[in-house]
Amino acid sequence: MPQLDILALDAEPAAALLPELAELLHACVHDGASIHFVLPFSLERAAAFWRDKTLPGVAGGGRLLLAALLDGELAGSVQLDCDTPPNQPHRAEVGKLLVHPRHRRQGIARALMLELEQHAQARGRSLLTLDTASGDKAELLYRSLGYQAAGTIPGFALDGRGEKLNATTILYKMLN
């Protein structure tokens, strides 16, 4: 049976995994994931996202990066943005839940989210928020984990091919 490990990555281990993180993001975008990018999308742009947008937040402590390793291979990741305004110290934003297409339907996304919720609670966060493409498979996962819809915004973002505007659903979960 494959071994799944979920690790919280500091900046240095995350930087060491930059090629694998870039390949993960690249594969997910090319598989149609609605995660802020449109085709064409290069490995270089994927690496730049991690290097320029994610790693500085991880290094500064305001962003948590979890990595799912399946038998030692990077299979997925998720982020928790705790860099919230002063009047929202109880809230954090879930972002970039990614599972490599070849590792889907194995419980990795669920395991990442459950671990993320534990880290959020350990950081004193009692409210998690996120947005996802309305009707996407991820929306079903979030709802199965107890996330509630706050509303839907029509025409929110381009699909992965840049061809049409899709709605997004805003979800939240109160943690115990």
C-alpha positions in Angstrom: 0.0 0.0 0.0 1.4 3.4 -0.9 2.7 5.6 1.9 1.1 9.1 2.1 2.9 11.8 4.1 1.7 15.3 4.6 4.5 17.8 5.4 4.4 21.4 6.4 7.3 23.0 4.3 9.5 25.8 5.5 11.0 28.1 2.9 14.2 26.1 2.4 12.6 22.6 1.8 9.9 24.3 -0.4 12.7 25.9 -2.5 14.4 22.6 -2.8 11.1 21.1 -4.2 10.6 24.0 -6.7 11.0 21.9 -9.8 8.4 19.4 -8.5 6.0 22.1 -7.3 6.3 23.8 -10.7 5.6 20.5 -12.5 2.6 19.9 -10.2 1.1 23.3 -10.9 1.8 22.9 -14.7 0.1 19.5 -14.8 -2.9 20.7 -13.0 -3.4 23.8 -15.2 -3.0 21.7 -18.3 -5.5 19.2 -16.9 -8.1 22.1 -16.8 -7.9 23.2 -13.1 -9.4 26.6 -12.5 -6.6 28.0 -10.4 -6.0 31.5 -11.7 -4.0 30.6 -14.8 -4.9 30.1 -18.5 -3.2 28.3 -21.3 -0.7 28.6 -22.7 1.1 28.0 -19.3 4.8 27.1 -19.2 6.9 25.4 -16.6 8.8 28.6 -16.3 5.6 30.5 -15.3 4.7 27.8 -12.9 8.2 28.0 -11.2 7.9 31.8 -11.1 4.5 31.5 -9.3 6.1 29.4 -6.5 9.3 31.4 -6.4 7.8 34.9 -6.5 4.3 34.5 -5.0 4.4 31.6 -2.6 7.9 31.2 -1.1 8.2 34.7 0.2 5.0 34.3 2.2 6.2 30.9 3.5 9.5 32.5 4.5 7.7 35.4 6.2 5.5 33.1 8.2 2.2 34.4 6.8 1.6 31.4 4.5 1.6 27.7 5.2 2.5 25.3 2.5 1.6 21.6 2.9 3.0 19.0 0.6 1.6 15.5 0.0 4.3 13.0 -0.7 3.1 9.6 -2.0 6.0 7.1 -1.6 8.3 10.1 -1.5 7.0 11.7 -4.7 5.2 15.1 -4.6 1.6 14.3 -5.3 -0.2 17.4 -4.1 -0.1 20.6 -2.1 -2.3 23.2 -0.5 -1.7 26.6 1.0 -3.2 28.5 4.0 -2.8 32.3 3.9 -2.8 33.6 7.4 -1.7 37.1 6.4 -5.1 38.7 7.1 -6.0 42.2 8.1 -5.8 43.2 11.8 -9.5 42.9 12.2 -9.5 39.3 11.0 -7.0 37.5 13.1 -9.4 34.5 13.4 -9.6 33.9 9.6 -7.4 32.3 7.0 -7.8 31.7 3.3 -7.4 28.3 1.7 -5.6 28.4 -1.7 -4.2 26.3 -4.5 -5.4 22.8 -3.5 -3.5 20.8 -6.1 -3.3 17.1 -6.7 -1.3 15.8 -9.7 -3.7 14.3 -12.3 -1.9 10.9 -12.1 -2.6 10.7 -8.3 -6.2 11.8 -8.1 -9.1 9.8 -6.6 -6.8 8.4 -3.8 -7.9 10.7 -0.9 -4.9 13.0 -1.2 -7.0 16.2 -1.5 -9.1 15.2 1.5 -5.9 14.4 3.6 -4.4 17.7 2.7 -7.5 19.6 3.7 -7.8 17.8 7.0 -4.2 18.5 7.8 -4.6 22.1 6.8 -7.6 22.5 9.2 -5.5 21.2 12.1 -2.7 23.7 11.3 -5.3 26.5 11.0 -6.6 25.6 14.5 -3.1 25.4 15.9 -2.5 29.0 14.6 -5.7 30.2 16.3 -7.8 30.4 13.1 -11.5 29.5 13.6 -12.8 30.6 10.1 -11.5 29.3 6.8 -12.6 30.8 3.5 -12.0 29.9 -0.1 -13.3 30.2 -3.6 -13.6 27.6 -6.3 -15.1 27.3 -9.8 -18.8 26.7 -9.4 -19.7 23.1 -10.1 -16.1 22.0 -10.1 -15.1 18.6 -8.6 -13.3 20.6 -5.8 -16.6 22.2 -4.8 -18.0 18.7 -4.0 -14.9 17.9 -2.0 -15.2 21.1 0.1 -18.9 20.6 0.7 -18.2 17.0 1.9 -15.7 18.4 4.4 -18.4 20.7 5.8 -17.7 23.9 3.9 -20.8 26.1 3.4 -21.5 28.2 0.4 -21.7 31.9 1.1 -22.7 32.8 -2.4 -21.9 32.6 -6.1 -20.4 35.3 -8.3 -21.2 35.0 -12.0 -18.6 35.7 -14.6 -15.8 35.7 -12.0 -12.9 34.2 -13.9 -11.8 32.8 -17.3 -11.8 29.1 -17.7 -8.4 27.4 -18.1 -8.5 27.9 -21.9 -9.3 31.6 -21.6 -12.4 31.1 -23.6 -15.3 31.9 -21.3 -16.1 33.4 -18.0 -17.1 31.0 -15.2 -18.9 31.6 -11.9 -17.1 31.1 -8.6 -18.6 29.8 -5.4 -17.3 31.4 -2.1 -17.2 28.8 0.7 -16.4 29.0 4.4 -16.0 26.7 7.3 -16.1 27.4 11.0 -13.6 25.3 12.9 -14.3 24.0 16.4 
